């Protein structure tokens, strides 16, 4: 009898007694994606290596207590607005909206109680050839001071032997802004390998990036060319090769914490490729979003206990977050995050895992 492509179990309980479920989607050759309903979190991604072994390649926690105790966005769905909005403020149709300021002088990742802290509803399970789970949540008008009710659905689906697809959609009943992403922390040597990602080879399909101020808000200038800078990953290069150079942008981000400007027309295309040297794992990221936040784990400081009882330290993982550009509500020259009634916000990202040929 063939093993089920989808299983469910209890992962934990919220302080108010509500249950948190974990849904496991199974692909081929031991490939698995494990999703929990709290934060619509990608809790684990099990992928083969070049030697025939398997490891979890996303950082996080083995039990729900870790996710509940500290808000670090491990694997989380981030919204309503991923990344930062300067001074937590923007104007929409002549009305000034003031959000909570929760990251220095700025608003970050949806505010004090973003989508990463919500208990999402299990909307659908698809046990067909491409197993999938669909989760949904409702953000009422005025939540975190954002205008408009927002109805969100997201689907994690295994679409290949070792390929995970994520589709997010949102609708509103009045003009608003929306910008969603997944905030997984990847280490392709394994989540419990206690190794740095600085020797992972990274490729980013972008000629430009957004320079930032010391609070990580984009400067009032056009996107900068990556050529002749430490931000040039158009060809494969170790993440750590130039991370310690004397560069003001590296100082402002304490490493890489910048948005790369993707040439997008709303179609799915390759945005980045990450390769681990020892395990031989390769991850290709495809997206239809106009930006990719490349974050080298600069603020991981050894105070968080992760999977396998390992402390999580600086550069233990890398985030590759596809989304609209930061502070776009205040920048008419940036891709627009506006969503009006009758429109559908859509975000599609694919994580394709493979191994290096011998």
PyMOL commands that set and color helices and strands:
alter all, ss='L'
color gray80, all
select helices_A, chain A and resi 64-69+86-88+115-117+143-145+239-241+248-253+307-309+328-330
alter helices_A, ss='H'
color red, helices_A
select strands_A, chain A and resi 6-13+19-26+32-36+41-48+54-56+76-78+84-85+89-92+95-98+107-108+121-126+132-139+150-160+163-172+176-177+181-183+185-186+201-204+208-209+224-225+237-238+257-261+269-275+281-287+291-295+304-305+311-312+318-323+338-339+345-355
alter strands_A, ss='S'
color yellow, strands_A
deselect
rebuild
show_as cartoon
